[in-house]
Amino acid sequence: MIGKRVGVFPDVRLKSAKSFGFKGGSGHDPGGLSHTSHGLLLTITGGDPLTIGRKNTTAWEGQLRLKLMLISNEIPSLNDTTGALASRFPT
């Protein structure tokens, strides 16, 4: 995505929500994006600098100045309780 203007992710499939039980309690996985993916999306959409490791050359450092397009059959669950990520996408 270095030097590109648009990053397109066709056919996005996010993990589904599930409830699970364990000894001494129960839990719930909301599904959607992983913690790592969520952080990377916040970094890219926020215009923050990042370092990208590249094969057989030095790491690239800078801002990815691109628009992101996520294409999915379902409304993606972004797992963003603060609303910061959702506010960066146009409606």
N, C-alpha and C positions, 0 to 999 in steps of 0.2 A: 504494500500500500504506500510505500515511500514514493513521493512525487505524484501520486494520483489525486484526482479531484473528487472521485466518488468511490466508495467501497460498498459493493453490492453483495449481500448474503441471501441467495435464493433458497427457498424451501427450508426456512429455519425451523428446526424441531427442538423444542425445549423439553427438558424432562418433566414428566407429569407429577402432580402433587401426590403424596401418599402419607398415610398415618401408619405408625408402627408402635408396638409395645415392647417394653423391656422390663426386666425385673426391677421393681421399685417405682415404676412410673410408665408414662407413655410419651410419645413424641409425634411430631408432625413435620414433614419435609414439604415446604410450599412448592417445590419444583421450580421451574423457570430457569433462570441463569445461575451458573455457579458463582461463587464468591469471586473467583479470579476473573471471570468474564465480565462480571458487574463492575469491578474495579477498572478494568481496561476500557470499557465503554465510557465510564466517567472521565478517565484520563483523556481519551481521544476527543470526546464532545466538549470537554472543558478547556481544550487547547493547552493542556499541560505538557511540558517537555517529557520525553521518554527515551529510553535506550532500547534499541532493537538489535539483538545479536544476529549476525549474518554468517553464513557458511563460507569458509575460506577467505574471509576478508575482515576488516575491523568492524566493530559495532557502530551502528548509525545512531546519532543523538540528534534530537530535534522535536519539532511538532508535526503531527500528521494533520495537515490542513485539508481535510476532506469531509464530505458529507457521507453519512452512513444510510444505507437503505436496507431494511430487513423485510424480507418477503416471506409471509407465512399464511397458512390456511386458517390458523387460529390467532386470536389476540395474544401476543406474548406476555407472559408474567415476568416482569422485570425484577421482582423482589426488592423494590425500592421503597422502604418505609418512609424515607425523608422526602420523596417526591422530586429530588434533584435530577435524576436521570430522565424521568418522564417529562419534566418541564423543558428539557432540551430538545425534545422532538416536536416538530410542528404538528398542529392538528388540522 
